[in-house]
Amino acid sequence: MFHTRIKLCGITRIDDAHTAAQLGVDALGFIFVKKSPRYITPENAAAIISDLPPFISRVGVFADEEAESIIAIAREAGLDTIQLHGSETPAFCRHFPYPVIKALGLRADFDMSSLTSYPVAGILLDTWSHGLQGGSGRTGDWNLARKIADRYGRIILAGGLGPSNLEAALAAVRPYAVDLNSGVEIMPGRKNPHKLREAINIIKTWRTAP
């Protein structure tokens, strides 16, 4: 059976990080995009990351940032993975001594051929929104996401996922991983422990068909 991996993004509070770790998430995401309501400083991220148990990936989310700045923040905060959420090119993704996740927007004219051009560890699919950097918080075209997942494999599904829609999303897309954020929040940057527990239980008990 395949076990869907779980990333909880938009961490700003150590209590949320501890709760997620206790519930068994695979990765925590820290957003270093200053316009985001979930922005965290490298110093505050480092304080949270230094108090995490082992075997949880520490992902830094950036959008159209200089490569040198990304690397400097990654070192200061203690990241082990980089997520690029802007208009970064495949060539730009080669700049880092870390595994890279590239976020791409789900839209009707999605170019399937572009997937293999990115030298990355995984592709995160989020709902495309004009002029918006970072996650949209809205669910997308899961039929298109399934076609992409079938072709590429290492797909991370994002976009307003929570207890109310996770089972449908998992069944429709069968992603390698899911990215939780706004769908398990009380407000931006503050997670709802009850929704988070429910969402993680759904993911952990769901299995793809043999």
C-alpha positions as CSV (number, residue, x, y, z in Angstrom):
1,M,0.0,0.0,0.0
2,F,1.1,3.5,-0.7
3,H,1.3,6.0,2.2
4,T,0.6,9.6,1.2
5,R,3.1,12.0,2.7
6,I,2.0,15.0,4.7
7,K,3.4,18.6,4.7
8,L,1.9,21.2,7.0
9,C,2.8,24.7,5.6
10,G,2.6,28.2,7.0
11,I,4.1,27.4,10.4
12,T,4.6,30.5,12.6
13,R,4.1,29.1,16.1
14,I,6.1,26.5,18.0
15,D,3.0,25.0,19.5
16,D,1.6,24.2,16.0
17,A,4.9,22.7,15.0
18,H,4.9,20.4,18.1
19,T,1.3,19.4,17.5
20,A,2.1,18.5,13.9
21,A,5.2,16.6,14.9
22,Q,3.2,14.6,17.5
23,L,0.6,13.8,14.9
24,G,3.2,12.4,12.5
25,V,3.6,14.9,9.7
26,D,6.5,14.3,7.3
27,A,7.4,18.0,6.7
28,L,6.8,21.5,8.0
29,G,6.8,24.5,5.7
30,F,8.0,28.0,6.7
31,I,7.1,30.9,4.4
32,F,9.7,33.5,3.8
33,V,7.6,35.6,1.4
34,K,7.2,38.9,3.1
35,K,3.8,39.7,1.6
36,S,2.4,36.5,3.0
37,P,0.2,36.7,6.1
38,R,2.1,33.6,7.2
39,Y,5.5,35.2,6.8
40,I,8.1,34.2,9.4
41,T,11.5,35.6,10.0
42,P,14.6,33.3,9.6
43,E,15.4,33.9,13.2
44,N,12.0,32.8,14.4
45,A,12.0,29.8,12.1
46,A,15.4,28.8,13.4
47,A,14.0,28.8,17.0
48,I,11.2,26.5,16.0
49,I,13.3,24.2,13.8
50,S,15.9,23.8,16.5
51,D,13.3,22.4,18.8
52,L,11.9,19.8,16.4
53,P,12.4,16.1,16.7
54,P,14.4,14.2,14.0
55,F,13.0,12.9,10.7
56,I,10.8,15.9,10.0
57,S,11.7,17.8,6.8
58,R,12.1,21.6,7.2
59,V,10.9,23.3,4.0
60,G,11.5,26.9,3.2
61,V,9.0,28.6,0.9
62,F,10.3,31.4,-1.4
63,A,8.9,33.3,-4.4
64,D,11.1,35.2,-6.9
65,E,13.9,35.6,-4.4
66,E,17.6,35.9,-5.3
67,A,19.4,32.5,-5.0
68,E,22.0,33.9,-2.7
69,S,19.4,35.2,-0.3
70,I,17.5,31.8,-0.4
71,I,20.7,29.9,0.5
72,A,21.6,32.4,3.3
73,I,18.1,32.1,4.8
74,A,18.2,28.3,4.5
75,R,21.5,28.2,6.4
76,E,20.3,30.6,9.1
77,A,17.0,28.9,9.7
78,G,18.2,25.3,9.4
79,L,16.2,24.3,6.3
80,D,16.8,21.0,4.5
81,T,14.4,21.6,1.5
82,I,13.6,24.6,-0.7
83,Q,10.2,25.3,-2.2
84,L,10.0,27.8,-5.0
85,H,6.6,29.4,-5.4
86,G,7.2,32.2,-8.0
87,S,8.1,32.4,-11.6
88,E,11.5,30.6,-11.2
89,T,12.9,28.9,-14.3
90,P,14.2,25.3,-14.6
91,A,17.7,26.8,-14.8
92,F,17.2,28.7,-11.5
93,C,16.2,25.5,-9.7
94,R,19.8,24.2,-10.3
95,H,21.3,26.8,-8.0
96,F,20.8,25.1,-4.7
97,P,22.6,22.5,-2.6
98,Y,19.2,21.3,-1.3
99,P,16.4,19.3,-2.7
100,V,14.0,21.7,-4.5
101,I,10.2,21.6,-4.9
102,K,8.7,23.7,-7.6
103,A,5.2,25.0,-7.3
104,L,3.1,25.3,-10.4
105,G,-0.4,26.6,-10.9
106,L,-3.2,24.4,-12.1
107,R,-4.8,26.1,-15.1
108,A,-6.5,25.0,-18.2
109,D,-3.5,25.7,-20.4
110,F,-1.1,23.8,-18.2
111,D,1.9,22.6,-20.2
112,M,2.6,19.0,-19.4
113,S,5.8,19.0,-21.3
114,S,7.3,21.5,-18.8
115,L,7.3,19.0,-16.0
116,T,10.4,17.1,-17.1
117,S,12.4,20.3,-17.6
118,Y,12.5,21.1,-13.9
119,P,15.5,19.4,-12.1
120,V,13.6,19.1,-8.9
121,A,12.6,16.5,-6.2
122,G,8.9,17.2,-6.6
123,I,6.2,19.4,-8.2
124,L,3.6,21.1,-6.0
125,L,0.3,21.8,-7.7
126,D,-1.8,24.7,-6.5
127,T,-4.7,26.6,-7.9
128,W,-3.5,29.3,-10.2
129,S,-4.6,32.8,-9.4
130,H,-3.6,35.9,-11.4
131,G,-1.2,38.1,-9.6
132,L,-1.0,36.0,-6.5
133,Q,2.3,34.6,-5.2
134,G,2.2,31.6,-3.0
135,G,-0.8,29.4,-2.2
136,S,-4.2,30.4,-3.3
137,G,-6.1,28.5,-0.5
138,R,-8.7,27.4,-3.2
139,T,-9.2,23.9,-4.5
140,G,-8.3,23.3,-8.1
141,D,-9.0,21.1,-11.1
142,W,-8.4,17.6,-9.6
143,N,-9.0,15.9,-12.9
144,L,-6.1,17.8,-14.4
145,A,-4.0,17.2,-11.3
146,R,-4.6,13.4,-11.7
147,K,-3.4,13.5,-15.3
148,I,-0.2,15.3,-14.1
149,A,0.3,12.9,-11.2
150,D,-0.1,9.9,-13.5
151,R,2.6,11.3,-15.8
152,Y,5.0,12.7,-13.3
153,G,4.5,10.8,-10.1
154,R,6.1,13.0,-7.4
155,I,3.2,15.4,-7.1
156,I,2.3,17.3,-4.0
157,L,-1.3,18.5,-4.0
158,A,-2.2,21.8,-2.4
159,G,-5.1,24.3,-2.4
160,G,-7.6,24.6,0.4
161,L,-7.3,21.0,1.6
162,G,-9.0,20.1,4.9
163,P,-11.2,17.5,6.6
164,S,-14.2,18.3,4.4
165,N,-12.5,17.5,1.0
166,L,-9.4,15.4,1.6
167,E,-11.0,12.0,0.9
168,A,-12.3,13.3,-2.4
169,A,-9.0,14.9,-3.3
170,L,-7.0,11.8,-2.4
171,A,-9.3,9.5,-4.4
172,A,-9.3,11.9,-7.4
173,V,-5.6,12.7,-7.6
174,R,-3.7,10.0,-5.7
175,P,-0.9,12.4,-5.1
176,Y,2.5,11.5,-3.7
177,A,1.9,14.0,-0.9
178,V,-0.6,16.7,0.3
179,D,0.2,20.2,1.5
180,L,-2.1,21.4,4.3
181,N,-2.4,25.0,5.3
182,S,-5.5,27.3,5.2
183,G,-7.9,24.3,5.4
184,V,-6.7,23.5,8.9
185,E,-6.4,27.1,10.3
186,I,-8.2,29.3,12.8
187,M,-6.6,32.3,11.1
188,P,-3.5,32.8,8.9
189,G,-0.5,31.3,10.7
190,R,-2.5,29.8,13.5
191,K,-3.5,26.1,13.1
192,N,-6.7,24.5,14.4
193,P,-5.5,21.4,16.3
194,H,-8.8,19.6,15.9
195,K,-9.0,20.2,12.2
196,L,-5.3,19.2,11.8
197,R,-5.8,16.0,13.8
198,E,-8.9,15.1,11.7
199,A,-7.1,15.9,8.4
200,I,-4.0,13.9,9.3
201,N,-6.2,10.9,10.4
202,I,-8.0,11.0,7.1
203,I,-4.7,11.0,5.2
204,K,-3.1,8.3,7.3
205,T,-6.0,5.9,7.0
206,W,-6.5,6.4,3.3
207,R,-4.8,4.0,0.9
208,T,-4.8,3.8,-2.8
209,A,-6.3,0.8,-4.4
210,P,-3.9,-2.2,-5.0
